[in-house]
Amino acid sequence: MESRAKLAGHAVHPMLITLPLGLLGTAVIFDIIRAFTNEADLAVASFYMLAAGILGGLLAAVFGLVDWLAIPARTRAKGIGMLHGVGNVVVVALFAVSWLLRRGQADYQPTGVAFWLGVLAVVLALATAWLGGELVERLGVGVDEGANLDAPSSLSGPATTGRPPRTVEP
């Protein structure tokens, strides 16, 4: 099944996820570097990257929801899409709490809780990104009208589409 929200022929959701993922991940990397260097400017940069990443993540979620609503019920793709979406809402919520905890701090220095919430959110984001890859790469959601929405997990071996393999003419 193809994406329902497209811009110039391409699905909008995958276009929008790159910026928030980069911003939120880099914010955590800056926090780690700051912990070793005590460079206050990195905490300020991290604070603003978190704000932009949270807003970008919420925007991407709107288009992800549009695509998820179009997935037929009772398919493996619908369940994986639910885990992907709910997991990413939790990721954004963890980053939002981390951001809120920094607001009252001098130079937006993260507290220990704020720092570890960001680390936890990145780990969870890696898992939800894998689920998104499973949707697109394995199940063909958003890219293939003839997608196999019930293909087995990519951890279980090659997928079968029910179609003969393509051959390339020499």
Secondary structure, DSSP 8 states (H G I E B T S, - for coil): -B-SSEETTEEHHHHHHHHHHHHHHHHHHHHHHHHHH--HHHHHHHHHHHHHHHHHHHHHHHHHHHHHHTS-TTSHHHHHHHHHHHHHHHHHHHHHHHHHHHHTSGGG---HHHHHHHHHHHHHHHHHHHHHHIIIIIT-TBB-TT--TT---GGGS----SS-------
